[in-house]
Amino acid sequence: MPGVHMKSMHGAMMNFWWVANTLDFNKTYDASVFETTIRVVGGLLSTYDLSGDNIFLEKARDIADRLLPAWDTPSGIPYNIINLARGNAHNPGWTGGKSILADSGTEQLEFIALSQRTGDPKYQEKVEKAIVALNKTFPADGLVPIYVDPNGGTAYGTITFGAMGDSFYEYLLKAWIQGNKTSSVKPYRDMWETSMKGLVSLIRRSSPSSFAYICEKTGDTLTDKMDELACFAPGMLALGSSGYGKVEAKKILSLAEELAWTCYNFYQSTQTKLAGENYLFNPGRDMSVGTTWNILRPETVESLFYLWRLTGNVTYQEWGWNIFQAFEKNCRIESGYVGLTDVNLALKDNKMQTFFLAETLKYLYLLFSPPTVIPLDEWVFNTEAHPLRIVNRNDDIAGSERQHKPTVGLQGRKTGRFGGN
């Protein structure tokens, strides 16, 4: 065998040994349910799907069992923090005791996959109870505020496709894809399409260049601000466009392409050609950086990956290459990569976020890989870019000792607190 192959084999064996013998989740540590799910549970399940080694499934089940008490609330909306050793869960003080929408609605892929792979329905039941609770007050426009009461399930606060809102909408679509788009998961698709009507209602265009952007909304007030985090939306729209009829699919894909152009210009509009954390839109000025840091986020390159895969347009590869070169020029140091505290002054911070490896570089790699590498008709990526194999949804989970009735029998649309605004 070539030496490089032997090295990679040795590295894989060392990683397996470390997971099997050293990885221990019995820690007196207050963990984010959301971050632990998408990074640890999702990463272990993805490794299991890719390798077939049961140790990764066993470890995924271990950490998931430690997270499960977070869903023991009156509404089924989970608390967002839990102690891994003691199992006591709570919400952060700064939310006023409320759960965060994205943190509460971004565990479905991982926990449904865990039920599918283990044959134990309890994981799926827990996370789908949260979706049922959100559906009870689901607004007519499908736009849910970012703070959710874990007792009654009501929501209030800002509506955004950026921080604290983003991946809830992503997982409505991806749970439908994960279930192979069958009737069992159609309620997820229905909720997602309702939310996309809401997204369209938030679209405005700048002057003079007519960049499409997604506003934020509080009550009846729109704010002309868009997070770079919201740049996952072009990829999500492109991924979901094929589920529409021909005319509507074309409109949704066109909007995805418009928003991707805006997000690319988040990068191109700065001195370093790297995006700030968020952007403000003022008449006659197009876009201006609001928060100036860049922490190596993946959302724009994620959308470029999806658009390239789904359209074949090499322009998205060119844009991705330009962004990669800007990271190389401004963020690479001898020991890795760091973020910037100011994207116009090129001032470096001293930290490499883990999602730079898990997501940003992975999506860049896949942007230049053949479509046969992790094909989108066989795999769905969780929000941390860990691929999970698509499996037909079966609500009689194989291997369970009792019949598991579907828990996403979502009821008719009800107008929530901000419904119809």
C-alpha positions in Angstrom: 0.0 0.0 0.0 1.2 3.6 -0.6 2.6 5.2 2.5 0.0 7.9 2.5 -2.8 5.3 2.5 -1.1 3.5 5.4 -1.0 6.8 7.4 -4.7 7.4 6.8 -5.5 3.8 7.8 -3.4 4.3 11.0 -5.2 7.6 11.8 -8.6 6.0 11.3 -7.7 3.2 13.7 -6.4 5.6 16.3 -9.6 7.6 16.1 -11.6 4.4 16.5 -9.5 3.4 19.5 -10.0 6.8 21.1 -13.8 6.8 20.7 -14.0 3.2 22.0 -11.7 3.6 25.0 -11.4 7.3 25.9 -14.5 9.2 24.9 -16.6 9.5 28.0 -19.8 11.6 28.3 -20.3 11.1 32.1 -19.2 14.7 32.9 -20.6 17.2 35.3 -20.9 19.7 32.5 -23.8 21.9 31.4 -24.1 21.3 27.7 -26.0 23.0 25.0 -28.6 20.5 23.8 -28.6 22.0 20.4 -24.8 22.1 19.9 -24.3 18.7 21.4 -26.9 17.2 19.1 -25.7 18.7 15.9 -22.0 18.3 16.6 -21.7 15.1 18.7 -24.8 13.0 18.1 -24.8 14.1 14.4 -21.1 13.5 14.0 -21.2 10.0 15.6 -24.2 9.0 13.6 -22.6 10.2 10.4 -19.4 8.3 11.1 -21.5 5.2 11.8 -23.4 5.6 8.5 -20.1 6.1 6.6 -18.1 3.4 8.4 -20.6 0.8 9.7 -18.7 0.5 13.0 -21.2 0.0 15.8 -19.0 1.8 18.4 -20.1 5.1 16.9 -23.8 4.2 17.1 -23.3 3.1 20.8 -21.6 6.4 21.6 -24.3 8.3 19.8 -27.0 6.5 21.9 -25.1 7.2 25.1 -24.9 10.9 24.6 -28.5 11.1 23.3 -29.8 9.3 26.4 -28.1 12.0 28.5 -29.8 14.7 26.5 -33.4 13.2 26.6 -34.5 14.7 29.9 -34.3 18.1 28.3 -37.6 17.3 26.6 -39.4 16.5 29.8 -41.4 19.8 29.8 -45.2 20.5 29.9 -45.2 21.3 26.2 -42.5 19.0 24.9 -40.5 22.0 23.8 -37.0 21.1 25.2 -34.9 23.1 27.7 -31.7 24.2 25.9 -29.1 23.3 28.5 -28.6 20.0 30.4 -26.0 18.6 32.8 -24.6 15.5 31.1 -24.0 13.6 34.3 -27.0 14.7 36.4 -29.6 15.1 33.8 -31.0 18.4 35.2 -32.1 20.7 32.4 -32.8 24.5 32.3 -32.8 27.5 30.0 -30.1 30.2 30.1 -31.0 33.2 32.3 -30.7 35.7 29.5 -33.7 34.2 27.7 -36.0 34.9 30.7 -36.5 31.1 31.1 -37.7 30.7 27.5 -36.3 28.2 25.0 -34.7 29.3 21.7 -36.5 28.4 18.5 -33.4 27.1 16.6 -32.1 25.3 19.6 -35.5 23.6 20.1 -36.3 22.7 16.5 -32.9 21.4 15.3 -32.7 17.9 16.8 -35.1 16.1 14.5 -32.7 14.7 12.0 -30.3 13.3 14.5 -32.9 11.8 16.9 -35.0 10.3 14.1 -31.9 8.8 12.6 -31.0 7.3 16.0 -34.4 5.7 16.3 -34.1 4.3 12.8 -30.7 2.9 13.4 -31.4 1.4 16.9 -35.0 0.4 16.5 -35.9 2.4 19.6 -38.7 4.9 19.0 -38.1 7.0 22.1 -35.7 9.4 20.4 -38.0 10.1 17.5 -41.0 10.5 19.8 -39.3 13.2 22.0 -38.2 15.4 19.1 -41.4 15.1 17.2 -43.4 16.1 20.2 -41.6 19.5 20.0 -42.8 19.9 16.4 -46.3 19.0 17.3 -46.2 21.6 20.1 -44.9 24.3 17.7 -47.6 23.4 15.2 -50.4 24.1 17.7 -49.6 27.8 17.6 -48.0 27.8 14.1 -48.7 31.2 12.5 -50.5 31.5 9.2 -47.3 32.9 7.6 -45.2 30.1 9.1 -42.8 32.6 10.8 -42.1 31.7 14.4 -40.5 34.2 16.9 -37.3 33.2 18.4 -38.3 32.7 22.1 -40.6 29.8 22.9 -42.2 29.1 26.3 -41.4 25.4 27.2 -44.5 25.4 29.4 -47.2 26.5 27.0 -45.4 26.5 23.7 -46.2 30.1 22.8 -43.6 32.2 21.1 -42.6 35.9 21.1 -39.8 38.2 20.0 -38.0 38.8 16.7 -38.7 36.7 13.6 -35.4 36.0 11.8 -33.7 33.6 9.4 -30.5 34.5 11.1 -29.3 33.8 14.7 -31.7 31.8 16.9 -34.2 31.2 14.1 -32.3 29.8 11.2 -32.0 26.0 11.5 -35.6 25.4 12.6 -36.7 26.1 9.1 -33.8 24.1 7.6 -34.9 21.0 9.6 -38.5 21.2 8.5 -37.3 20.7 5.0 -34.6 18.2 5.8 -36.8 16.0 7.9 -39.0 15.6 4.8 -35.9 14.7 2.7 -34.5 12.4 5.4 -37.8 10.4 5.3 -37.4 10.1 1.5 -40.3 12.5 0.9 -42.9 9.9 1.8 -46.4 10.6 3.1 -45.2 10.0 6.7 -43.1 13.2 6.5 -45.3 15.3 4.4 -46.5 17.4 7.4 -42.9 18.7 7.7 -43.0 19.7 4.0 -46.3 21.4 4.5 -45.0 23.5 7.5 -41.9 24.4 5.5 -43.8 25.6 2.5 -45.9 27.8 4.8 -42.8 29.2 6.3 -41.3 29.9 2.8 -44.4 32.0 2.0 -43.5 33.9 5.1 -39.9 34.2 4.0 -41.0 35.6 0.6 -43.0 38.3 2.5 -39.8 39.4 4.2 -37.8 39.9 0.9 -36.8 43.4 0.0 -34.4 44.7 -2.6 -31.8 47.4 -2.0 -31.1 50.5 -4.0 -29.5 51.2 -6.3 -28.3 47.6 -7.1 -31.4 45.7 -6.2 -29.8 43.1 -4.0 -32.5 40.8 -2.6 -32.3 40.4 1.2 -34.3 38.9 4.0 -35.6 41.4 6.6 -36.1 40.7 10.3 -39.5 41.3 11.8 -40.7 42.3 15.3 -44.5 42.6 15.6 -45.4 44.7 12.5 -42.0 46.3 12.2 -39.5 45.2 9.6 -35.7 45.8 10.1 -33.5 46.1 7.0 -30.8 43.8 8.5 -29.6 40.3 7.4 -27.2 38.0 9.2 -24.5 36.1 7.3 -26.1 33.2 9.1 -29.2 33.7 7.0 -27.1 32.9 3.9 -28.0 29.2 4.4 -31.4 30.2 3.0 -30.3 30.2 -0.7 -29.2 26.6 -0.4 -32.3 25.6 1.5 -34.5 27.2 -1.1 -32.7 25.5 -3.9 -32.8 22.1 -2.1 -36.5 22.5 -1.5 -37.5 23.9 -4.9 -37.9 20.4 -6.6 -40.8 19.6 -4.3 -43.0 22.3 -5.9 -44.8 22.3 -9.2 -42.8 23.5 -12.3 -43.8 27.2 -12.2 -43.3 27.6 -8.4 -40.1 25.7 -8.4 -38.6 28.1 -11.0 -39.6 31.1 -8.8 -38.1 29.6 -5.7 -34.9 28.6 -7.4 -34.7 32.1 -8.9 -35.0 33.6 -5.5 -32.3 31.3 -4.2 -30.0 32.5 -6.9 -30.8 36.2 -6.1 -30.1 35.7 -2.4 -26.8 33.8 -3.2 -25.7 36.8 -5.2 -26.4 39.0 -2.3 -24.5 36.7 0.1 -21.5 36.6 -2.3 -21.5 40.3 -2.3 -21.4 40.3 1.5 -17.8 39.0 0.9 -17.0 41.1 -2.2 -18.0 44.4 -0.6 -15.2 44.4 2.1 -11.5 45.1 1.8 -10.6 41.5 2.7 -13.3 40.0 0.5 -14.6 38.2 3.6 -18.1 38.8 5.0 -19.0 40.6 8.2 -21.4 39.0 10.7 -24.4 41.0 9.5 -25.3 43.7 7.0 -27.6 46.7 7.1 -29.5 48.0 4.0 -30.1 51.7 3.6 -31.8 53.4 0.6 -29.2 54.5 -1.9 -26.3 52.7 -0.2 -27.1 49.1 -0.9 -25.3 47.1 1.9 -23.0 48.1 4.7 -21.3 45.9 7.3 -23.0 46.0 10.7 -20.9 43.8 13.0 -17.5 43.7 11.5 -16.1 40.3 12.6 -15.7 37.1 10.5 -15.4 33.9 12.5 -15.0 31.6 9.4 -18.7 30.8 9.0 -19.9 28.3 6.4 -23.4 29.5 5.3 -22.5 31.2 2.0 -20.3 28.4 0.8 -22.9 25.9 1.9 -25.4 27.6 -0.4 -22.9 27.8 -3.2 -22.4 24.0 -2.9 -26.2 23.3 -3.1 -26.7 25.7 -6.1 -23.8 24.2 -8.0 -25.0 20.6 -7.3 -28.6 21.5 -8.3 -28.0 23.8 -11.3 -24.5 22.7 -12.6 -23.6 26.4 -13.0 -19.8 26.6 -12.5 -20.2 30.3 -11.5 -20.9 29.0 -8.0 -17.5 27.2 -8.0 -15.8 30.4 -9.1 -17.4 32.3 -6.3 -16.4 29.6 -3.8 -12.8 29.7 -5.0 -12.7 33.4 -4.5 -13.9 33.0 -1.0 -11.5 30.2 -0.3 -8.6 32.4 -1.5 -9.7 35.2 0.7 -9.6 32.8 3.7 -6.1 31.7 2.7 -4.9 35.3 2.3 -6.3 36.8 5.5 -6.9 34.0 8.0 -4.3 31.3 7.5 -1.5 31.2 10.0 1.2 28.6 10.7 -1.0 26.5 13.1 -4.3 26.8 11.3 -6.8 29.5 10.5 -8.2 32.4 12.6 -11.1 34.7 12.3 -11.0 38.5 11.9 -12.2 41.1 14.3 -12.6 43.6 11.4 -13.2 42.5 7.8 -12.1 45.9 6.4 -8.9 46.3 8.5 -7.9 42.6 8.3 -7.4 42.4 12.1 -7.0 38.8 13.2 -8.5 37.2 16.3 -7.0 34.1 18.0 -9.5 31.4 17.5 -10.4 28.7 14.9 -14.0 27.7 15.3 -14.7 24.0 14.9 -17.3 24.6 12.3 -14.6 25.8 10.0 -13.4 22.2 9.6 -16.8 20.5 10.0 -18.6 22.8 7.6 -16.7 25.6 5.8 -13.9 23.5 4.4 -16.1 20.5 3.9 -18.6 22.4 1.7 -15.7 24.0 -0.2 -14.2 20.5 -0.7 -17.6 19.2 -1.9 -18.0 22.2 -4.2 -15.1 21.0 -6.2 -15.8 17.2 -5.9 -17.8 15.1 -8.3 -21.6 15.0 -7.5 -21.1 11.3 -6.8 -19.3 12.2 -3.6 -22.1 12.2 -1.0 -24.9 12.4 -3.6 -27.9 14.4 -2.5 -30.4 11.7 -3.4 -28.8 9.3 -0.9 -27.6 11.6 1.9 -28.9 14.6 3.8 -26.6 17.0 5.7 -27.4 18.0 9.2 -26.9 21.7 10.1 -23.3 20.9 11.1 -22.6 19.4 7.7 -22.6 15.8 8.9 -24.1 13.6 6.2 -26.8 11.1 7.3 -28.1 8.4 5.0 -31.6 8.9 3.7 -33.9 6.0 4.8 -37.5 5.5 4.1 -39.5 6.7 7.1 -41.1 3.8 8.9 -43.2 4.8 11.9 -43.3 1.1 13.0 -39.6 1.4 13.9 -37.9 -1.9 13.1 -37.0 -3.9 16.1 -39.3 -2.1 18.5 -41.4 -4.2 20.8 -44.5 -2.2 20.4 -46.2 -0.4 17.5 -45.0 3.2 17.2 -47.8 5.4 16.0 -46.8 8.5 13.9 -46.3 11.5 16.2 -46.3 14.1 13.5 -50.0 13.9 12.8 -50.0 17.7 12.6 -53.4 19.4 12.9 -54.8 22.1 10.7 -53.0 25.4 10.6 -53.8 27.6 13.5 -53.1 31.3 13.8 -50.4 32.0 16.4 -49.5 35.2 18.2 -48.3 36.9 15.1 -50.4 34.9 12.6 -51.5 36.9 9.6 -49.3 39.9 10.2 
